Amino acid sequence: MKKEIHPEYTDAEISCACGHVVNTRSTVKKMHVNLCSACHPFFTGTAKMLDTEGRVDRFRKRYGK
């Protein structure tokens, strides 16, 4: 690597809107995000799969599956 052309890579703090704080390393010292793995429905298991307008049933009828 060439010297003096890369940004400084230091400890960073990422804070979420839910209050969860993650400490990591980055070129930016502080970041604020709206969603994190502690509050996102996909990661918490509260996500709901919706079958809007019976699309699965229409697919099964059309293709005989």
C-alpha positions in Angstrom: 0.0 0.0 0.0 1.1 3.5 -0.7 1.7 5.7 2.4 -0.3 8.8 3.2 -3.1 8.3 0.7 -5.5 6.1 2.8 -7.9 7.5 5.4 -7.3 6.8 9.1 -9.1 3.5 10.2 -10.1 3.9 13.9 -12.7 2.7 16.4 -16.2 3.7 15.5 -19.6 3.8 17.3 -22.8 3.0 15.4 -26.0 3.9 17.2 -29.5 2.8 16.2 -32.8 4.6 16.7 -33.8 1.8 19.0 -30.9 2.6 21.3 -28.7 -0.3 20.4 -25.0 0.6 20.1 -22.4 -1.4 18.0 -18.7 -0.7 18.4 -16.6 -1.5 15.4 -13.8 0.0 13.3 -14.3 2.4 10.4 -13.1 5.6 8.8 -16.1 7.5 10.3 -16.1 7.8 14.1 -19.8 8.0 14.8 -22.8 6.8 12.7 -26.5 6.9 13.3 -28.8 4.3 11.6 -32.6 3.8 11.6 -32.6 0.0 11.8 -30.2 -2.5 13.1 -30.1 -6.3 13.6 -31.5 -5.8 17.1 -34.7 -4.1 15.9 -35.2 -5.1 12.3 -38.2 -7.5 11.9 -36.3 -9.9 9.6 -33.6 -10.5 12.2 -35.9 -10.5 15.3 -38.3 -13.1 13.8 -41.3 -10.9 13.8 -41.5 -10.4 10.0 -44.7 -11.6 8.4 -45.0 -13.2 5.0 -48.1 -11.9 3.3 -49.9 -13.7 0.5 -51.5 -10.7 -1.2 -54.6 -11.5 -3.3 -53.9 -15.3 -3.2 -50.9 -15.1 -5.5 -49.6 -18.4 -4.4 -53.0 -20.1 -5.1 -53.2 -18.5 -8.5 -49.7 -19.8 -9.3 -50.6 -23.3 -8.2 -53.8 -23.2 -10.3 -52.0 -21.9 -13.4 -49.1 -24.3 -13.3 -50.7 -27.2 -11.6 -48.3 -27.4 -8.7 
